[in-house]
Amino acid sequence: MDAYLRRIGASRPERADAGALRDLQLRHLRTVPFENLSIHLGEDIVLDEKALLAKIVDARRGGFCYELNGAFAALLCDLGFTVTLLQGRVFGDEGRLGIPYDHLALLVETVDSTGPWLADVGFGDHSHHPLAFEERGDQKDPAGTFRIVEDPEYGDLDVYRDGKPQFRLDTRPRVLDDFRAGAWWHSTSPHSHFTQSVVCSRLTAEGRITLSGRKLITTVHGERHEQPLADDAAVLAAYRDHFGLLLDRLPTAPGRAT
């Protein structure tokens, strides 16, 4: 876990309080990329704590929600936080919900009794800071205005960003094994957007940087810039220079050039 802290540029906090959680989440978002490269490199997605830490800490890779939040949960527990895994379903086109176990999010209790908090380092472009889980009003964040709304029919919670629903949470506690079917579906199904495109993205101090196929997309203070990359060497260099990923070959989506 000390190596994990070094990976995200953090020191071991003195207390597992809200300030420490906020700092850890932001550092994680800025250093560990949200990426689906394993799917397109023929690598197995293994939802096991040891395997997740080996990938993210030892191999200095990123991952998608199951991997990133699964590993982050292990780190938080080691630091004295109390963590519960929650399953979510992501809102897609026309407000349709995705499959069960579509998303893994974290409910985190701190020692200063300020929570609980909804922590998430695995949703891609999302809140920079943990959200107050029991707050039902607007919550301001550098990424926008968030709101957690109770679903009156089922009692689930919908997370909104700038008035648009992001995902629906079931508040019953889960374990990592519960998410295996969702991870398998997202890494194999032709209907999953993860199998259709290659993406690697992380938060920056000024905005966000994303490598999508052969296109490097940089957002700085709200202004988006796109840079096409000329060849394989340029793409591999972008993975190395912007995300710290040392790849010996390019991930390729089915039927598409990288």
TAWOBEL-V93662 format. One record per residue. N is the residue number from 1. SS is DSSP state (alpha for helix, beta for strand, coil for the rest). D_FIRST is the distance of its C-alpha to the first C-alpha in Angstrom with 1 decimal. Layout:
BEGIN
n: {N	N}
ss: {SS	SS}
d_first: {D_FIRST	D_FIRST}
END
This chain:
BEGIN
n: {1	2	3	4	5	6	7	8	9	10	11	12	13	14	15	16	17	18	19	20	21	22	23	24	25	26	27	28	29	30	31	32	33	34	35	36	37	38	39	40	41	42	43	44	45	46	47	48	49	50	51	52	53	54	55	56	57	58	59	60	61	62	63	64	65	66	67	68	69	70	71	72	73	74	75	76	77	78	79	80	81	82	83	84	85	86	87	88	89	90	91	92	93	94	95	96	97	98	99	100	101	102	103	104	105	106	107	108	109	110	111	112	113	114	115	116	117	118	119	120	121	122	123	124	125	126	127	128	129	130	131	132	133	134	135	136	137	138	139	140	141	142	143	144	145	146	147	148	149	150	151	152	153	154	155	156	157	158	159	160	161	162	163	164	165	166	167	168	169	170	171	172	173	174	175	176	177	178	179	180	181	182	183	184	185	186	187	188	189	190	191	192	193	194	195	196	197	198	199	200	201	202	203	204	205	206	207	208	209	210	211	212	213	214	215	216	217	218	219	220	221	222	223	224	225	226	227	228	229	230	231	232	233	234	235	236	237	238	239	240	241	242	243	244	245	246	247	248	249	250	251	252	253	254	255	256	257	258}
ss: {coil	alpha	alpha	alpha	alpha	alpha	alpha	coil	coil	coil	coil	coil	coil	coil	coil	coil	coil	alpha	alpha	alpha	alpha	alpha	alpha	alpha	alpha	alpha	alpha	alpha	alpha	alpha	alpha	coil	coil	beta	beta	coil	alpha	alpha	alpha	alpha	alpha	coil	coil	coil	coil	coil	coil	coil	alpha	alpha	alpha	alpha	alpha	alpha	alpha	alpha	alpha	alpha	coil	coil	coil	coil	beta	coil	alpha	alpha	alpha	alpha	alpha	alpha	alpha	alpha	alpha	alpha	alpha	alpha	alpha	alpha	coil	coil	coil	beta	beta	beta	beta	beta	beta	beta	beta	beta	beta	coil	alpha	alpha	alpha	coil	beta	coil	coil	coil	coil	coil	beta	beta	beta	beta	beta	beta	beta	coil	coil	coil	coil	coil	coil	coil	beta	beta	beta	coil	coil	coil	coil	coil	coil	coil	coil	coil	coil	coil	beta	beta	coil	coil	coil	coil	coil	coil	beta	beta	beta	coil	coil	beta	beta	beta	beta	beta	beta	beta	coil	coil	coil	coil	coil	coil	beta	beta	beta	beta	beta	coil	coil	beta	beta	beta	beta	beta	beta	beta	beta	beta	beta	beta	coil	alpha	alpha	alpha	alpha	alpha	alpha	alpha	alpha	alpha	alpha	alpha	alpha	alpha	coil	coil	coil	coil	alpha	alpha	alpha	alpha	coil	coil	beta	beta	beta	beta	beta	coil	coil	coil	beta	beta	beta	beta	beta	beta	coil	coil	beta	beta	beta	beta	beta	beta	coil	coil	beta	beta	beta	beta	beta	beta	coil	coil	coil	alpha	alpha	alpha	alpha	alpha	alpha	alpha	alpha	alpha	alpha	alpha	alpha	coil	coil	coil	coil	coil	coil	coil	coil	coil	coil	coil	coil	coil	coil	coil}
d_first: {0.0	3.8	5.2	4.8	6.3	8.6	9.5	10.9	12.2	10.9	10.7	9.2	12.2	14.8	15.6	14.6	17.8	19.3	19.1	15.3	15.2	17.8	16.1	12.8	15.1	17.3	14.9	13.5	17.1	18.1	15.7	14.9	18.3	20.0	21.6	23.6	24.0	23.1	26.1	28.4	27.0	27.6	23.9	23.1	21.0	19.0	17.7	15.5	11.8	11.3	13.6	12.2	8.7	11.0	13.2	11.3	8.7	10.8	14.1	13.4	15.6	16.1	17.8	20.0	19.5	18.5	15.7	14.5	14.8	13.7	10.2	10.3	11.5	8.6	6.3	9.5	10.3	7.4	8.7	12.2	13.7	16.0	15.9	18.9	19.3	22.6	24.8	26.9	29.8	30.2	33.6	35.3	38.7	41.4	38.9	38.4	35.3	33.2	32.3	30.6	26.8	27.3	24.2	21.0	20.3	18.3	20.0	18.0	19.3	18.5	19.6	22.3	24.3	24.7	23.6	23.0	21.6	21.6	18.5	18.6	16.9	18.8	22.5	23.2	25.4	24.9	24.3	22.2	21.4	20.9	24.3	25.9	26.2	29.4	31.1	34.0	35.2	34.3	30.9	30.9	28.1	28.2	28.4	31.3	32.6	30.8	32.3	31.3	34.5	35.4	37.3	40.5	41.2	38.1	35.9	33.1	31.6	32.3	30.2	32.5	32.0	35.2	37.3	36.1	34.2	30.8	29.7	30.7	28.3	29.0	27.6	27.4	24.0	22.7	20.3	18.6	21.5	24.0	23.1	23.9	27.5	26.7	24.4	27.1	29.8	28.2	27.4	30.9	33.5	36.0	36.0	32.3	32.0	28.8	31.1	33.7	32.0	29.2	27.1	24.1	23.6	21.4	22.2	23.5	24.7	28.2	27.9	26.5	26.7	27.3	28.4	30.7	32.4	34.2	34.1	31.8	32.0	31.1	31.6	32.1	33.2	34.6	36.4	35.7	36.3	36.4	36.5	37.5	36.1	38.8	37.4	34.6	33.6	33.3	31.1	28.7	28.7	27.9	24.8	23.7	24.9	24.0	20.9	19.4	20.3	22.0	24.3	27.2	29.2	29.8	29.0	32.3	33.2	36.1	39.4	38.2	37.8	34.4}
END
